[in-house]
Amino acid sequence: MSTTSKVVLGVSVLFSGGIVAGVHIQQKRLGERLHEGVLRDLERQNRKQENLRLLEEQVALTKQLEMERSKMLIGKESQQ
């Protein structure tokens, strides 16, 4: 085998190995990005549930405050 053919074979092997390694790295990064997307979605869902809980709490507190105000107004009207 001539020196030129050995060099060409070596370069071809290195180039092919580089391509395979690059594809594996790219697939790993894509998998990580997909996993991060799932984690972001879960966090978004948790925040949404927490916001809904806070909203329901605010609605309940508002109703309670309105009831107390109406009781106070009825009490003031009855005193007059």
mmCIF file of the N, C-alpha and C atoms, coordinates in Angstrom:
data_MODEL
# 
_entry.id   MODEL 
# 
loop_
_atom_site.group_PDB 
_atom_site.id 
_atom_site.type_symbol 
_atom_site.label_atom_id 
_atom_site.label_alt_id 
_atom_site.label_comp_id 
_atom_site.label_asym_id 
_atom_site.label_entity_id 
_atom_site.label_seq_id 
_atom_site.pdbx_PDB_ins_code 
_atom_site.Cartn_x 
_atom_site.Cartn_y 
_atom_site.Cartn_z 
_atom_site.occupancy 
_atom_site.B_iso_or_equiv 
_atom_site.pdbx_formal_charge 
_atom_site.auth_seq_id 
_atom_site.auth_comp_id 
_atom_site.auth_asym_id 
_atom_site.auth_atom_id 
_atom_site.pdbx_PDB_model_num 
ATOM 1   N N  . MET A 1 1  ? 0.843   -1.173 0.000  1.00 0.00 ? 1  MET A N  1 
ATOM 2   C CA . MET A 1 1  ? 0.000   0.000  0.000  1.00 0.00 ? 1  MET A CA 1 
ATOM 3   C C  . MET A 1 1  ? 0.894   1.244  0.000  1.00 0.00 ? 1  MET A C  1 
ATOM 4   N N  . SER A 1 2  ? 0.583   2.154  -0.843 1.00 0.00 ? 2  SER A N  1 
ATOM 5   C CA . SER A 1 2  ? 1.424   3.338  -0.961 1.00 0.00 ? 2  SER A CA 1 
ATOM 6   C C  . SER A 1 2  ? 1.147   4.320  0.180  1.00 0.00 ? 2  SER A C  1 
ATOM 7   N N  . THR A 1 3  ? 2.050   5.224  0.371  1.00 0.00 ? 3  THR A N  1 
ATOM 8   C CA . THR A 1 3  ? 1.929   6.218  1.425  1.00 0.00 ? 3  THR A CA 1 
ATOM 9   C C  . THR A 1 3  ? 0.727   7.115  1.186  1.00 0.00 ? 3  THR A C  1 
ATOM 10  N N  . THR A 1 4  ? 0.465   7.455  -0.032 1.00 0.00 ? 4  THR A N  1 
ATOM 11  C CA . THR A 1 4  ? -0.670  8.330  -0.363 1.00 0.00 ? 4  THR A CA 1 
ATOM 12  C C  . THR A 1 4  ? -1.988  7.656  -0.007 1.00 0.00 ? 4  THR A C  1 
ATOM 13  N N  . SER A 1 5  ? -2.105  6.382  -0.332 1.00 0.00 ? 5  SER A N  1 
ATOM 14  C CA . SER A 1 5  ? -3.349  5.675  -0.023 1.00 0.00 ? 5  SER A CA 1 
ATOM 15  C C  . SER A 1 5  ? -3.541  5.522  1.482  1.00 0.00 ? 5  SER A C  1 
ATOM 16  N N  . LYS A 1 6  ? -2.449  5.341  2.224  1.00 0.00 ? 6  LYS A N  1 
ATOM 17  C CA . LYS A 1 6  ? -2.539  5.256  3.682  1.00 0.00 ? 6  LYS A CA 1 
ATOM 18  C C  . LYS A 1 6  ? -3.016  6.589  4.271  1.00 0.00 ? 6  LYS A C  1 
ATOM 19  N N  . VAL A 1 7  ? -2.500  7.675  3.748  1.00 0.00 ? 7  VAL A N  1 
ATOM 20  C CA . VAL A 1 7  ? -2.892  9.005  4.217  1.00 0.00 ? 7  VAL A CA 1 
ATOM 21  C C  . VAL A 1 7  ? -4.364  9.253  3.906  1.00 0.00 ? 7  VAL A C  1 
ATOM 22  N N  . VAL A 1 8  ? -4.766  8.919  2.706  1.00 0.00 ? 8  VAL A N  1 
ATOM 23  C CA . VAL A 1 8  ? -6.168  9.114  2.317  1.00 0.00 ? 8  VAL A CA 1 
ATOM 24  C C  . VAL A 1 8  ? -7.074  8.256  3.188  1.00 0.00 ? 8  VAL A C  1 
ATOM 25  N N  . LEU A 1 9  ? -6.696  7.000  3.442  1.00 0.00 ? 9  LEU A N  1 
ATOM 26  C CA . LEU A 1 9  ? -7.479  6.118  4.304  1.00 0.00 ? 9  LEU A CA 1 
ATOM 27  C C  . LEU A 1 9  ? -7.557  6.685  5.728  1.00 0.00 ? 9  LEU A C  1 
ATOM 28  N N  . GLY A 1 10 ? -6.447  7.165  6.243  1.00 0.00 ? 10 GLY A N  1 
ATOM 29  C CA . GLY A 1 10 ? -6.419  7.738  7.593  1.00 0.00 ? 10 GLY A CA 1 
ATOM 30  C C  . GLY A 1 10 ? -7.303  8.972  7.698  1.00 0.00 ? 10 GLY A C  1 
ATOM 31  N N  . VAL A 1 11 ? -7.221  9.838  6.712  1.00 0.00 ? 11 VAL A N  1 
ATOM 32  C CA . VAL A 1 11 ? -8.052  11.047 6.705  1.00 0.00 ? 11 VAL A CA 1 
ATOM 33  C C  . VAL A 1 11 ? -9.523  10.673 6.604  1.00 0.00 ? 11 VAL A C  1 
ATOM 34  N N  . SER A 1 12 ? -9.839  9.684  5.783  1.00 0.00 ? 12 SER A N  1 
ATOM 35  C CA . SER A 1 12 ? -11.228 9.239  5.633  1.00 0.00 ? 12 SER A CA 1 
ATOM 36  C C  . SER A 1 12 ? -11.768 8.672  6.938  1.00 0.00 ? 12 SER A C  1 
ATOM 37  N N  . VAL A 1 13 ? -10.953 7.863  7.628  1.00 0.00 ? 13 VAL A N  1 
ATOM 38  C CA . VAL A 1 13 ? -11.368 7.282  8.908  1.00 0.00 ? 13 VAL A CA 1 
ATOM 39  C C  . VAL A 1 13 ? -11.589 8.386  9.940  1.00 0.00 ? 13 VAL A C  1 
ATOM 40  N N  . LEU A 1 14 ? -10.655 9.343  10.019 1.00 0.00 ? 14 LEU A N  1 
ATOM 41  C CA . LEU A 1 14 ? -10.800 10.446 10.972 1.00 0.00 ? 14 LEU A CA 1 
ATOM 42  C C  . LEU A 1 14 ? -12.032 11.295 10.646 1.00 0.00 ? 14 LEU A C  1 
ATOM 43  N N  . PHE A 1 15 ? -12.254 11.569 9.380  1.00 0.00 ? 15 PHE A N  1 
ATOM 44  C CA . PHE A 1 15 ? -13.402 12.367 8.966  1.00 0.00 ? 15 PHE A CA 1 
ATOM 45  C C  . PHE A 1 15 ? -14.707 11.649 9.315  1.00 0.00 ? 15 PHE A C  1 
ATOM 46  N N  . SER A 1 16 ? -14.773 10.349 9.018  1.00 0.00 ? 16 SER A N  1 
ATOM 47  C CA . SER A 1 16 ? -15.975 9.566  9.334  1.00 0.00 ? 16 SER A CA 1 
ATOM 48  C C  . SER A 1 16 ? -16.211 9.510  10.840 1.00 0.00 ? 16 SER A C  1 
ATOM 49  N N  . GLY A 1 17 ? -15.145 9.325  11.598 1.00 0.00 ? 17 GLY A N  1 
ATOM 50  C CA . GLY A 1 17 ? -15.255 9.307  13.058 1.00 0.00 ? 17 GLY A CA 1 
ATOM 51  C C  . GLY A 1 17 ? -15.736 10.643 13.591 1.00 0.00 ? 17 GLY A C  1 
ATOM 52  N N  . GLY A 1 18 ? -15.246 11.721 12.995 1.00 0.00 ? 18 GLY A N  1 
ATOM 53  C CA . GLY A 1 18 ? -15.694 13.053 13.405 1.00 0.00 ? 18 GLY A CA 1 
ATOM 54  C C  . GLY A 1 18 ? -17.167 13.263 13.134 1.00 0.00 ? 18 GLY A C  1 
ATOM 55  N N  . ILE A 1 19 ? -17.621 12.784 11.974 1.00 0.00 ? 19 ILE A N  1 
ATOM 56  C CA . ILE A 1 19 ? -19.043 12.920 11.646 1.00 0.00 ? 19 ILE A CA 1 
ATOM 57  C C  . ILE A 1 19 ? -19.895 12.127 12.621 1.00 0.00 ? 19 ILE A C  1 
ATOM 58  N N  . VAL A 1 20 ? -19.492 10.885 12.923 1.00 0.00 ? 20 VAL A N  1 
ATOM 59  C CA . VAL A 1 20 ? -20.254 10.048 13.863 1.00 0.00 ? 20 VAL A CA 1 
ATOM 60  C C  . VAL A 1 20 ? -20.296 10.705 15.239 1.00 0.00 ? 20 VAL A C  1 
ATOM 61  N N  . ALA A 1 21 ? -19.150 11.204 15.701 1.00 0.00 ? 21 ALA A N  1 
ATOM 62  C CA . ALA A 1 21 ? -19.106 11.870 17.008 1.00 0.00 ? 21 ALA A CA 1 
ATOM 63  C C  . ALA A 1 21 ? -19.980 13.114 17.002 1.00 0.00 ? 21 ALA A C  1 
ATOM 64  N N  . GLY A 1 22 ? -19.939 13.882 15.914 1.00 0.00 ? 22 GLY A N  1 
ATOM 65  C CA . GLY A 1 22 ? -20.766 15.092 15.820 1.00 0.00 ? 22 GLY A CA 1 
ATOM 66  C C  . GLY A 1 22 ? -22.246 14.779 15.870 1.00 0.00 ? 22 GLY A C  1 
ATOM 67  N N  . VAL A 1 23 ? -22.658 13.714 15.189 1.00 0.00 ? 23 VAL A N  1 
ATOM 68  C CA . VAL A 1 23 ? -24.068 13.329 15.197 1.00 0.00 ? 23 VAL A CA 1 
ATOM 69  C C  . VAL A 1 23 ? -24.491 12.903 16.597 1.00 0.00 ? 23 VAL A C  1 
ATOM 70  N N  . HIS A 1 24 ? -23.642 12.140 17.277 1.00 0.00 ? 24 HIS A N  1 
ATOM 71  C CA . HIS A 1 24 ? -23.975 11.716 18.641 1.00 0.00 ? 24 HIS A CA 1 
ATOM 72  C C  . HIS A 1 24 ? -24.097 12.907 19.586 1.00 0.00 ? 24 HIS A C  1 
ATOM 73  N N  . ILE A 1 25 ? -23.200 13.848 19.470 1.00 0.00 ? 25 ILE A N  1 
ATOM 74  C CA . ILE A 1 25 ? -23.248 15.050 20.307 1.00 0.00 ? 25 ILE A CA 1 
ATOM 75  C C  . ILE A 1 25 ? -24.514 15.846 20.016 1.00 0.00 ? 25 ILE A C  1 
ATOM 76  N N  . GLN A 1 26 ? -24.851 15.974 18.728 1.00 0.00 ? 26 GLN A N  1 
ATOM 77  C CA . GLN A 1 26 ? -26.043 16.710 18.343 1.00 0.00 ? 26 GLN A CA 1 
ATOM 78  C C  . GLN A 1 26 ? -27.307 16.020 18.883 1.00 0.00 ? 26 GLN A C  1 
ATOM 79  N N  . GLN A 1 27 ? -27.369 14.700 18.818 1.00 0.00 ? 27 GLN A N  1 
ATOM 80  C CA . GLN A 1 27 ? -28.523 13.967 19.343 1.00 0.00 ? 27 GLN A CA 1 
ATOM 81  C C  . GLN A 1 27 ? -28.631 14.125 20.857 1.00 0.00 ? 27 GLN A C  1 
ATOM 82  N N  . LYS A 1 28 ? -27.504 14.115 21.537 1.00 0.00 ? 28 LYS A N  1 
ATOM 83  C CA . LYS A 1 28 ? -27.514 14.281 22.990 1.00 0.00 ? 28 LYS A CA 1 
ATOM 84  C C  . LYS A 1 28 ? -28.040 15.667 23.364 1.00 0.00 ? 28 LYS A C  1 
ATOM 85  N N  . ARG A 1 29 ? -27.585 16.698 22.658 1.00 0.00 ? 29 ARG A N  1 
ATOM 86  C CA . ARG A 1 29 ? -28.058 18.059 22.925 1.00 0.00 ? 29 ARG A CA 1 
ATOM 87  C C  . ARG A 1 29 ? -29.553 18.184 22.652 1.00 0.00 ? 29 ARG A C  1 
ATOM 88  N N  . LEU A 1 30 ? -30.020 17.562 21.573 1.00 0.00 ? 30 LEU A N  1 
ATOM 89  C CA . LEU A 1 30 ? -31.444 17.602 21.250 1.00 0.00 ? 30 LEU A CA 1 
ATOM 90  C C  . LEU A 1 30 ? -32.262 16.923 22.346 1.00 0.00 ? 30 LEU A C  1 
ATOM 91  N N  . GLY A 1 31 ? -31.787 15.784 22.836 1.00 0.00 ? 31 GLY A N  1 
ATOM 92  C CA . GLY A 1 31 ? -32.471 15.096 23.929 1.00 0.00 ? 31 GLY A CA 1 
ATOM 93  C C  . GLY A 1 31 ? -32.526 15.950 25.181 1.00 0.00 ? 31 GLY A C  1 
ATOM 94  N N  . GLU A 1 32 ? -31.442 16.636 25.486 1.00 0.00 ? 32 GLU A N  1 
ATOM 95  C CA . GLU A 1 32 ? -31.410 17.524 26.654 1.00 0.00 ? 32 GLU A CA 1 
ATOM 96  C C  . GLU A 1 32 ? -32.398 18.674 26.491 1.00 0.00 ? 32 GLU A C  1 
ATOM 97  N N  . ARG A 1 33 ? -32.456 19.241 25.279 1.00 0.00 ? 33 ARG A N  1 
ATOM 98  C CA . ARG A 1 33 ? -33.397 20.342 25.032 1.00 0.00 ? 33 ARG A CA 1 
ATOM 99  C C  . ARG A 1 33 ? -34.836 19.870 25.181 1.00 0.00 ? 33 ARG A C  1 
ATOM 100 N N  . LEU A 1 34 ? -35.122 18.676 24.668 1.00 0.00 ? 34 LEU A N  1 
ATOM 101 C CA . LEU A 1 34 ? -36.477 18.141 24.800 1.00 0.00 ? 34 LEU A CA 1 
ATOM 102 C C  . LEU A 1 34 ? -36.828 17.923 26.265 1.00 0.00 ? 34 LEU A C  1 
ATOM 103 N N  . HIS A 1 35 ? -35.878 17.408 27.033 1.00 0.00 ? 35 HIS A N  1 
ATOM 104 C CA . HIS A 1 35 ? -36.117 17.180 28.462 1.00 0.00 ? 35 HIS A CA 1 
ATOM 105 C C  . HIS A 1 35 ? -36.331 18.504 29.192 1.00 0.00 ? 35 HIS A C  1 
ATOM 106 N N  . GLU A 1 36 ? -35.553 19.512 28.844 1.00 0.00 ? 36 GLU A N  1 
ATOM 107 C CA . GLU A 1 36 ? -35.731 20.834 29.449 1.00 0.00 ? 36 GLU A CA 1 
ATOM 108 C C  . GLU A 1 36 ? -37.109 21.397 29.114 1.00 0.00 ? 36 GLU A C  1 
ATOM 109 N N  . GLY A 1 37 ? -37.586 21.132 27.905 1.00 0.00 ? 37 GLY A N  1 
ATOM 110 C CA . GLY A 1 37 ? -38.923 21.573 27.520 1.00 0.00 ? 37 GLY A CA 1 
ATOM 111 C C  . GLY A 1 37 ? -39.996 20.931 28.381 1.00 0.00 ? 37 GLY A C  1 
ATOM 112 N N  . VAL A 1 38 ? -39.833 19.654 28.675 1.00 0.00 ? 38 VAL A N  1 
ATOM 113 C CA . VAL A 1 38 ? -40.789 18.959 29.537 1.00 0.00 ? 38 VAL A CA 1 
ATOM 114 C C  . VAL A 1 38 ? -40.757 19.570 30.934 1.00 0.00 ? 38 VAL A C  1 
ATOM 115 N N  . LEU A 1 39 ? -39.565 19.830 31.438 1.00 0.00 ? 39 LEU A N  1 
ATOM 116 C CA . LEU A 1 39 ? -39.449 20.421 32.780 1.00 0.00 ? 39 LEU A CA 1 
ATOM 117 C C  . LEU A 1 39 ? -40.074 21.814 32.823 1.00 0.00 ? 39 LEU A C  1 
ATOM 118 N N  . ARG A 1 40 ? -39.865 22.603 31.754 1.00 0.00 ? 40 ARG A N  1 
ATOM 119 C CA . ARG A 1 40 ? -40.492 23.933 31.703 1.00 0.00 ? 40 ARG A CA 1 
ATOM 120 C C  . ARG A 1 40 ? -42.011 23.818 31.677 1.00 0.00 ? 40 ARG A C  1 
ATOM 121 N N  . ASP A 1 41 ? -42.528 22.844 30.927 1.00 0.00 ? 41 ASP A N  1 
ATOM 122 C CA . ASP A 1 41 ? -43.977 22.654 30.877 1.00 0.00 ? 41 ASP A CA 1 
ATOM 123 C C  . ASP A 1 41 ? -44.534 22.266 32.246 1.00 0.00 ? 41 ASP A C  1 
ATOM 124 N N  . LEU A 1 42 ? -43.831 21.392 32.956 1.00 0.00 ? 42 LEU A N  1 
ATOM 125 C CA . LEU A 1 42 ? -44.279 21.000 34.294 1.00 0.00 ? 42 LEU A CA 1 
ATOM 126 C C  . LEU A 1 42 ? -44.264 22.198 35.242 1.00 0.00 ? 42 LEU A C  1 
ATOM 127 N N  . GLU A 1 43 ? -43.215 23.004 35.157 1.00 0.00 ? 43 GLU A N  1 
ATOM 128 C CA . GLU A 1 43 ? -43.122 24.198 36.002 1.00 0.00 ? 43 GLU A CA 1 
ATOM 129 C C  . GLU A 1 43 ? -44.244 25.174 35.665 1.00 0.00 ? 43 GLU A C  1 
ATOM 130 N N  . ARG A 1 44 ? -44.530 25.333 34.363 1.00 0.00 ? 44 ARG A N  1 
ATOM 131 C CA . ARG A 1 44 ? -45.617 26.211 33.934 1.00 0.00 ? 44 ARG A CA 1 
ATOM 132 C C  . ARG A 1 44 ? -46.963 25.726 34.474 1.00 0.00 ? 44 ARG A C  1 
ATOM 133 N N  . GLN A 1 45 ? -47.178 24.411 34.438 1.00 0.00 ? 45 GLN A N  1 
ATOM 134 C CA . GLN A 1 45 ? -48.424 23.849 34.965 1.00 0.00 ? 45 GLN A CA 1 
ATOM 135 C C  . GLN A 1 45 ? -48.529 24.077 36.466 1.00 0.00 ? 45 GLN A C  1 
ATOM 136 N N  . ASN A 1 46 ? -47.419 23.912 37.178 1.00 0.00 ? 46 ASN A N  1 
ATOM 137 C CA . ASN A 1 46 ? -47.427 24.142 38.625 1.00 0.00 ? 46 ASN A CA 1 
ATOM 138 C C  . ASN A 1 46 ? -47.740 25.603 38.942 1.00 0.00 ? 46 ASN A C  1 
ATOM 139 N N  . ARG A 1 47 ? -47.131 26.524 38.173 1.00 0.00 ? 47 ARG A N  1 
ATOM 140 C CA . ARG A 1 47 ? -47.419 27.947 38.392 1.00 0.00 ? 47 ARG A CA 1 
ATOM 141 C C  . ARG A 1 47 ? -48.882 28.258 38.103 1.00 0.00 ? 47 ARG A C  1 
ATOM 142 N N  . LYS A 1 48 ? -49.419 27.646 37.064 1.00 0.00 ? 48 LYS A N  1 
ATOM 143 C CA . LYS A 1 48 ? -50.818 27.876 36.707 1.00 0.00 ? 48 LYS A CA 1 
ATOM 144 C C  . LYS A 1 48 ? -51.737 27.375 37.820 1.00 0.00 ? 48 LYS A C  1 
ATOM 145 N N  . GLN A 1 49 ? -51.462 26.203 38.363 1.00 0.00 ? 49 GLN A N  1 
ATOM 146 C CA . GLN A 1 49 ? -52.265 25.680 39.462 1.00 0.00 ? 49 GLN A CA 1 
ATOM 147 C C  . GLN A 1 49 ? -52.170 26.583 40.691 1.00 0.00 ? 49 GLN A C  1 
ATOM 148 N N  . GLU A 1 50 ? -50.975 27.058 40.966 1.00 0.00 ? 50 GLU A N  1 
ATOM 149 C CA . GLU A 1 50 ? -50.790 27.952 42.113 1.00 0.00 ? 50 GLU A CA 1 
ATOM 150 C C  . GLU A 1 50 ? -51.548 29.255 41.893 1.00 0.00 ? 50 GLU A C  1 
ATOM 151 N N  . ASN A 1 51 ? -51.496 29.788 40.673 1.00 0.00 ? 51 ASN A N  1 
ATOM 152 C CA . ASN A 1 51 ? -52.227 31.020 40.372 1.00 0.00 ? 51 ASN A CA 1 
ATOM 153 C C  . ASN A 1 51 ? -53.736 30.816 40.508 1.00 0.00 ? 51 ASN A C  1 
ATOM 154 N N  . LEU A 1 52 ? -54.230 29.669 40.061 1.00 0.00 ? 52 LEU A N  1 
ATOM 155 C CA . LEU A 1 52 ? -55.658 29.378 40.200 1.00 0.00 ? 52 LEU A CA 1 
ATOM 156 C C  . LEU A 1 52 ? -56.050 29.269 41.676 1.00 0.00 ? 52 LEU A C  1 
ATOM 157 N N  . ARG A 1 53 ? -55.182 28.629 42.461 1.00 0.00 ? 53 ARG A N  1 
ATOM 158 C CA . ARG A 1 53 ? -55.456 28.508 43.893 1.00 0.00 ? 53 ARG A CA 1 
ATOM 159 C C  . ARG A 1 53 ? -55.500 29.888 44.543 1.00 0.00 ? 53 ARG A C  1 
ATOM 160 N N  . LEU A 1 54 ? -54.540 30.752 44.185 1.00 0.00 ? 54 LEU A N  1 
ATOM 161 C CA . LEU A 1 54 ? -54.516 32.106 44.736 1.00 0.00 ? 54 LEU A CA 1 
ATOM 162 C C  . LEU A 1 54 ? -55.748 32.900 44.302 1.00 0.00 ? 54 LEU A C  1 
ATOM 163 N N  . LEU A 1 55 ? -56.165 32.715 43.048 1.00 0.00 ? 55 LEU A N  1 
ATOM 164 C CA . LEU A 1 55 ? -57.351 33.404 42.562 1.00 0.00 ? 55 LEU A CA 1 
ATOM 165 C C  . LEU A 1 55 ? -58.592 32.964 43.329 1.00 0.00 ? 55 LEU A C  1 
ATOM 166 N N  . GLU A 1 56 ? -58.734 31.649 43.551 1.00 0.00 ? 56 GLU A N  1 
ATOM 167 C CA . GLU A 1 56 ? -59.876 31.155 44.307 1.00 0.00 ? 56 GLU A CA 1 
ATOM 168 C C  . GLU A 1 56 ? -59.857 31.695 45.741 1.00 0.00 ? 56 GLU A C  1 
ATOM 169 N N  . GLU A 1 57 ? -58.667 31.770 46.308 1.00 0.00 ? 57 GLU A N  1 
ATOM 170 C CA . GLU A 1 57 ? -58.524 32.317 47.657 1.00 0.00 ? 57 GLU A CA 1 
ATOM 171 C C  . GLU A 1 57 ? -58.940 33.786 47.681 1.00 0.00 ? 57 GLU A C  1 
ATOM 172 N N  . GLN A 1 58 ? -58.529 34.548 46.671 1.00 0.00 ? 58 GLN A N  1 
ATOM 173 C CA . GLN A 1 58 ? -58.903 35.961 46.592 1.00 0.00 ? 58 GLN A CA 1 
ATOM 174 C C  . GLN A 1 58 ? -60.407 36.127 46.424 1.00 0.00 ? 58 GLN A C  1 
ATOM 175 N N  . VAL A 1 59 ? -61.018 35.262 45.615 1.00 0.00 ? 59 VAL A N  1 
ATOM 176 C CA . VAL A 1 59 ? -62.467 35.335 45.422 1.00 0.00 ? 59 VAL A CA 1 
ATOM 177 C C  . VAL A 1 59 ? -63.172 35.066 46.736 1.00 0.00 ? 59 VAL A C  1 
ATOM 178 N N  . ALA A 1 60 ? -62.722 34.062 47.469 1.00 0.00 ? 60 ALA A N  1 
ATOM 179 C CA . ALA A 1 60 ? -63.342 33.732 48.759 1.00 0.00 ? 60 ALA A CA 1 
ATOM 180 C C  . ALA A 1 60 ? -63.174 34.889 49.738 1.00 0.00 ? 60 ALA A C  1 
ATOM 181 N N  . LEU A 1 61 ? -61.987 35.476 49.771 1.00 0.00 ? 61 LEU A N  1 
ATOM 182 C CA . LEU A 1 61 ? -61.749 36.595 50.684 1.00 0.00 ? 61 LEU A CA 1 
ATOM 183 C C  . LEU A 1 61 ? -62.604 37.810 50.292 1.00 0.00 ? 61 LEU A C  1 
ATOM 184 N N  . THR A 1 62 ? -62.766 38.039 49.006 1.00 0.00 ? 62 THR A N  1 
ATOM 185 C CA . THR A 1 62 ? -63.587 39.153 48.540 1.00 0.00 ? 62 THR A CA 1 
ATOM 186 C C  . THR A 1 62 ? -65.042 38.951 48.955 1.00 0.00 ? 62 THR A C  1 
ATOM 187 N N  . LYS A 1 63 ? -65.551 37.732 48.791 1.00 0.00 ? 63 LYS A N  1 
ATOM 188 C CA . LYS A 1 63 ? -66.925 37.441 49.204 1.00 0.00 ? 63 LYS A CA 1 
ATOM 189 C C  . LYS A 1 63 ? -67.095 37.647 50.704 1.00 0.00 ? 63 LYS A C  1 
ATOM 190 N N  . GLN A 1 64 ? -66.101 37.196 51.464 1.00 0.00 ? 64 GLN A N  1 
ATOM 191 C CA . GLN A 1 64 ? -66.160 37.360 52.916 1.00 0.00 ? 64 GLN A CA 1 
ATOM 192 C C  . GLN A 1 64 ? -66.165 38.846 53.280 1.00 0.00 ? 64 GLN A C  1 
ATOM 193 N N  . LEU A 1 65 ? -65.326 39.628 52.639 1.00 0.00 ? 65 LEU A N  1 
ATOM 194 C CA . LEU A 1 65 ? -65.257 41.060 52.911 1.00 0.00 ? 65 LEU A CA 1 
ATOM 195 C C  . LEU A 1 65 ? -66.576 41.747 52.550 1.00 0.00 ? 65 LEU A C  1 
ATOM 196 N N  . GLU A 1 66 ? -67.147 41.371 51.416 1.00 0.00 ? 66 GLU A N  1 
ATOM 197 C CA . GLU A 1 66 ? -68.424 41.958 51.016 1.00 0.00 ? 66 GLU A CA 1 
ATOM 198 C C  . GLU A 1 66 ? -69.526 41.611 52.009 1.00 0.00 ? 66 GLU A C  1 
ATOM 199 N N  . MET A 1 67 ? -69.511 40.392 52.517 1.00 0.00 ? 67 MET A N  1 
ATOM 200 C CA . MET A 1 67 ? -70.520 39.994 53.515 1.00 0.00 ? 67 MET A CA 1 
ATOM 201 C C  . MET A 1 67 ? -70.349 40.811 54.799 1.00 0.00 ? 67 MET A C  1 
ATOM 202 N N  . GLU A 1 68 ? -69.107 40.985 55.232 1.00 0.00 ? 68 GLU A N  1 
ATOM 203 C CA . GLU A 1 68 ? -68.855 41.763 56.441 1.00 0.00 ? 68 GLU A CA 1 
ATOM 204 C C  . GLU A 1 68 ? -69.281 43.219 56.245 1.00 0.00 ? 68 GLU A C  1 
ATOM 205 N N  . ARG A 1 69 ? -69.011 43.783 55.068 1.00 0.00 ? 69 ARG A N  1 
ATOM 206 C CA . ARG A 1 69 ? -69.411 45.159 54.787 1.00 0.00 ? 69 ARG A CA 1 
ATOM 207 C C  . ARG A 1 69 ? -70.926 45.299 54.792 1.00 0.00 ? 69 ARG A C  1 
ATOM 208 N N  . SER A 1 70 ? -71.606 44.325 54.176 1.00 0.00 ? 70 SER A N  1 
ATOM 209 C CA . SER A 1 70 ? -73.066 44.410 54.144 1.00 0.00 ? 70 SER A CA 1 
ATOM 210 C C  . SER A 1 70 ? -73.641 44.258 55.552 1.00 0.00 ? 70 SER A C  1 
ATOM 211 N N  . LYS A 1 71 ? -73.036 43.431 56.399 1.00 0.00 ? 71 LYS A N  1 
ATOM 212 C CA . LYS A 1 71 ? -73.489 43.291 57.785 1.00 0.00 ? 71 LYS A CA 1 
ATOM 213 C C  . LYS A 1 71 ? -73.288 44.603 58.538 1.00 0.00 ? 71 LYS A C  1 
ATOM 214 N N  . MET A 1 72 ? -72.139 45.255 58.279 1.00 0.00 ? 72 MET A N  1 
ATOM 215 C CA . MET A 1 72 ? -71.873 46.529 58.949 1.00 0.00 ? 72 MET A CA 1 
ATOM 216 C C  . MET A 1 72 ? -72.877 47.585 58.495 1.00 0.00 ? 72 MET A C  1 
ATOM 217 N N  . LEU A 1 73 ? -73.175 47.610 57.198 1.00 0.00 ? 73 LEU A N  1 
ATOM 218 C CA . LEU A 1 73 ? -74.139 48.583 56.677 1.00 0.00 ? 73 LEU A CA 1 
ATOM 219 C C  . LEU A 1 73 ? -75.525 48.320 57.264 1.00 0.00 ? 73 LEU A C  1 
ATOM 220 N N  . ILE A 1 74 ? -75.928 47.065 57.359 1.00 0.00 ? 74 ILE A N  1 
ATOM 221 C CA . ILE A 1 74 ? -77.234 46.731 57.944 1.00 0.00 ? 74 ILE A CA 1 
ATOM 222 C C  . ILE A 1 74 ? -77.269 47.132 59.418 1.00 0.00 ? 74 ILE A C  1 
ATOM 223 N N  . GLY A 1 75 ? -76.144 46.906 60.113 1.00 0.00 ? 75 GLY A N  1 
ATOM 224 C CA . GLY A 1 75 ? -76.069 47.296 61.522 1.00 0.00 ? 75 GLY A CA 1 
ATOM 225 C C  . GLY A 1 75 ? -76.154 48.800 61.688 1.00 0.00 ? 75 GLY A C  1 
ATOM 226 N N  . LYS A 1 76 ? -75.488 49.559 60.818 1.00 0.00 ? 76 LYS A N  1 
ATOM 227 C CA . LYS A 1 76 ? -75.542 51.018 60.895 1.00 0.00 ? 76 LYS A CA 1 
ATOM 228 C C  . LYS A 1 76 ? -76.951 51.527 60.575 1.00 0.00 ? 76 LYS A C  1 
ATOM 229 N N  . GLU A 1 77 ? -77.609 50.917 59.590 1.00 0.00 ? 77 GLU A N  1 
ATOM 230 C CA . GLU A 1 77 ? -78.958 51.336 59.222 1.00 0.00 ? 77 GLU A CA 1 
ATOM 231 C C  . GLU A 1 77 ? -79.954 51.049 60.350 1.00 0.00 ? 77 GLU A C  1 
ATOM 232 N N  . SER A 1 78 ? -79.735 49.936 61.039 1.00 0.00 ? 78 SER A N  1 
ATOM 233 C CA . SER A 1 78 ? -80.665 49.582 62.129 1.00 0.00 ? 78 SER A CA 1 
ATOM 234 C C  . SER A 1 78 ? -80.454 50.498 63.333 1.00 0.00 ? 78 SER A C  1 
ATOM 235 N N  . GLN A 1 79 ? -79.240 51.034 63.519 1.00 0.00 ? 79 GLN A N  1 
ATOM 236 C CA . GLN A 1 79 ? -78.967 51.928 64.635 1.00 0.00 ? 79 GLN A CA 1 
ATOM 237 C C  . GLN A 1 79 ? -79.595 53.292 64.388 1.00 0.00 ? 79 GLN A C  1 
ATOM 238 N N  . GLN A 1 80 ? -79.764 53.668 63.147 1.00 0.00 ? 80 GLN A N  1 
ATOM 239 C CA . GLN A 1 80 ? -80.293 55.004 62.827 1.00 0.00 ? 80 GLN A CA 1 
ATOM 240 C C  . GLN A 1 80 ? -81.759 54.935 62.909 1.00 0.00 ? 80 GLN A C  1 
# 
